[in-house]
């Protein structure tokens, strides 16, 4: 895939696959481009512990980097139960289970179109 320019939808779907490979759960890909200008897609997923949150984040950074996506910003740390990776058109949220239930981003962005949902 090196040298191939991918669009944001393809990169977002790759992020879903990468998170799934790292055993993330409840992976949700939302198309938000029609309801906000902050990004085109949200990827939201859960992890069972801080170590897994960190592993998912590192894998996403590394693997998406290989296909030309560059992380512009990173917020949060695994120990808090939430990390955000901003790839410009794609924003990835990695939550611990308790934190995901608390923040319920799916509910906040309920107008968004669900592209992929993997339990």
Residue pairs with C-beta under 8 A, 6 or more apart in sequence:
1 66
1 67
2 66
2 67
4 67
4 68
5 68
6 14
6 67
6 68
6 69
8 40
8 41
8 88
8 89
8 90
9 40
9 41
9 115
11 64
11 67
11 69
11 87
11 89
11 90
12 29
12 40
12 41
12 43
12 89
12 90
12 115
13 29
13 115
13 116
14 63
14 64
14 67
14 69
15 29
15 43
15 60
15 64
15 87
15 90
15 92
16 27
16 29
16 43
16 116
16 118
18 56
18 59
18 60
18 63
18 64
19 27
19 43
19 45
19 56
19 59
19 60
19 92
19 94
20 27
20 118
21 59
22 52
22 55
22 56
22 59
23 47
23 52
24 45
24 46
24 47
24 52
24 56
24 94
25 45
25 46
25 47
25 48
25 97
25 119
26 44
26 45
26 46
26 100
26 117
26 118
26 119
27 43
27 44
27 45
27 116
27 117
27 118
28 42
28 43
28 44
28 45
28 106
28 114
28 116
28 117
28 118
29 41
29 42
29 43
29 114
29 115
29 116
29 117
30 41
30 42
30 43
30 44
30 106
30 109
30 112
30 113
30 114
30 115
31 40
31 41
31 112
31 113
31 114
31 115
32 38
32 39
32 40
32 41
32 42
32 109
32 112
33 39
33 40
33 41
34 113
35 109
35 111
35 112
38 91
39 86
39 88
39 89
39 90
39 91
40 89
40 90
41 89
41 90
41 91
41 115
42 90
42 91
42 92
42 93
42 105
42 109
42 112
43 90
43 91
43 92
43 93
44 92
44 93
44 95
44 100
44 105
44 106
45 56
45 92
45 93
45 94
45 95
46 94
46 95
46 96
46 97
46 100
47 53
47 55
47 56
47 94
47 95
47 96
47 97
48 96
48 97
49 96
50 78
50 79
50 81
50 96
51 78
53 78
53 81
53 82
53 83
53 94
53 95
53 96
54 78
54 83
56 94
57 74
57 78
57 83
57 85
57 94
60 85
60 92
61 71
61 85
64 71
64 87
65 71
69 87
69 88
69 90
70 87
70 88
71 85
71 86
71 87
72 86
72 87
72 88
73 84
73 85
73 86
74 83
74 84
74 85
74 86
75 83
75 84
75 86
76 82
76 83
76 84
77 83
80 99
81 95
81 96
81 98
81 99
82 93
82 94
82 95
82 96
82 99
82 103
83 93
83 94
84 91
84 92
84 93
84 94
85 91
85 92
85 94
86 92
93 105
95 103
